């Protein structure tokens, strides 16, 4: 049976500017990966935050 499931996370729109060359690189990287530009950016940010140096993590708490 088909069930509509709620989104996993609440979200909010933020407007940010990307250098054009970075946009091209991201778009090339996600071809055939079944992920949106926004999804890639979110995953990249989460990865960066999880892999920060310990002293940087402490500053951001």
C-alpha positions in Angstrom: 0.0 0.0 0.0 1.2 3.5 -0.8 1.9 5.7 2.2 3.0 9.3 2.2 5.8 9.8 4.6 6.7 13.2 6.1 10.1 14.7 5.3 12.8 13.6 7.7 14.0 17.1 8.5 12.5 20.5 8.7 14.0 22.9 6.3 14.3 26.6 5.6 15.3 28.4 2.5 18.6 30.2 2.5 20.0 32.2 -0.4 23.7 31.7 -0.9 26.0 32.6 -3.8 28.3 30.0 -5.3 31.2 30.8 -7.7 30.2 29.7 -11.2 33.1 27.3 -11.4 32.0 25.5 -8.2 28.5 25.2 -9.5 29.9 23.5 -12.7 32.0 21.1 -10.6 29.1 20.2 -8.4 26.7 19.7 -11.3 29.3 17.4 -13.0 29.8 15.4 -9.8 26.1 14.7 -9.3 25.4 13.5 -12.8 23.8 10.0 -12.5 24.0 10.0 -8.7 20.3 10.5 -8.1 20.9 13.5 -5.8 19.8 17.1 -6.2 22.2 20.1 -6.1 20.7 21.0 -2.7 21.0 17.4 -1.4 24.7 17.4 -2.4 25.3 20.7 -0.7 23.6 19.5 2.5 25.5 16.3 2.6 28.8 18.1 1.9 28.1 20.6 4.8 27.2 17.7 7.1 30.4 15.9 6.2 32.5 19.0 6.7 31.1 19.7 10.1 31.5 16.0 11.2 35.2 16.0 10.0 36.4 19.3 11.4 39.5 19.4 13.6 38.5 19.0 17.3 39.4 22.6 18.2 37.2 23.9 15.4 34.3 21.8 16.6 34.6 23.3 20.1 34.5 26.8 18.8 31.2 26.0 17.0 29.4 24.6 20.0 
